[in-house]
């Protein structure tokens, strides 16, 4: 007779890390990120899709730091990242959680992990000084290259939002580069929301100790954190604007209606109030 056996363990949830990954020349933070992603990853294909904020909370760091560590792992060829977007019914495009794929099998030429020097061909010293310098920028989403008209559209939206004189404000190389970099990661409508959203930050709009308005284009588009912050402020304000104020109700004043109530005298001589159909 076959008895059913239940196996239990007091270890709890855990993740398996390949030895060749342990020997990689990456930062401790990048290694911890690989471990956390491995905890979420599907056993068969290594895919996982936790949000950047979830990863930041577990690693006790910022989302920008998560991006830097992720870029180290991509450079070390132990992680793939697919930036995903979703198009709504109205045509609006927004980012959704990244699809991560942890690589468990060592790339060709790296099976004999040995030392870090042997194991990490694209190391922090060998791959654009690492991974970290490159990782300072968010890995671009897979969007079409920005067009000249999109760059101009963003610039004109910023000029209008700041109230600058269009005839005296120039789209120089520095501003153009910032716009192009932003459009490599975010759809044009979100970048426009960002360059308009600074107005909804009291501090940046001038409510600070110096009374200074901080709305320079290079500041707004400086990094992903700023872009997402100002973009979300604009979206929140637009949502408030979309809330329709209920029109003031006016009684119909027909059939004895008094402020929405019809007063009738019953057979005993008492006045009784009945709601008028016009009452909301």
C-alpha positions, 0 to 999 in steps of 0.5 A: 500500500502506497502511503502519501508522504508530506515533505516539509522544511523550515528553510522557507522560500529560497532562490538558487544562484548559479556559481558563475553568477556568484563569480561575476565582477558586479556590485553587491547590490547587483548580485542581490537584485539577481537573487531577488529576481530569481525568487520571482522567476518562473522555474522553466523560462526564468521570466519575472515581472515584479514592479521596480518599486517592489524590487526597490522596497525589497532591496531597500533602495530607490528605483533609480538604484534598481535600474543601475544594478539591473544595467550591471546584470545586463552588461554581465549577460545574466539578465534580459529586460523587456520594456513593455507598454500598453496602449489604451482604448483612447490611444494613450500609451503607458509603461507597465512592469518590465519583463525580466528574464534571469539567465541561469546558463553561463554564456559560451566561454564562461562555463569555467567560472574560476575567478572573477577576472576569468568569469567577468569578460564585460566587467565593471572595468571593461564594459564602459567602466562598468556597468554603473556609469552606463547604468546611471541612465535607465535602459531605453524602452524599445520605442521607435527613434524620436522624430524631429517633429516629436522633438519640436513638439516637446520643446514647443510644449515646454516653451508654452508651459513656461510662458517664454517668448518663442521668438527668443527661446532656442532649441540648442544642442543641450536641450535637444539631447535631453529631449531625445534621451527622454523620448528614447524611454517614454512616449511623446505624450508622457514627455509633454506631460512632464514638461507641463507638469512642473507647474503643479509642483508648488516648490518648482512653481516658485513657492520656496524660500528663494521665490525662484521658479525652477522650470529649466528643460534640462532639470525637468528631463534630467532623469527618469525620476524627474520625468515620472514625477512631473508627468504624474503631477500633470496627469493628476491635475488633468484628472481633477480638471476632468471631474465635472462640477454638478450644476446647481439644482433649481426647483421646477416650481410647478404644481405647488413645488417649493424648493423640490417639495409639494405641500398638500393638506390632508383630510385632517387639515394637516400639511404634508410634504411630498418630494417633487419629481424634479428633486435630484 
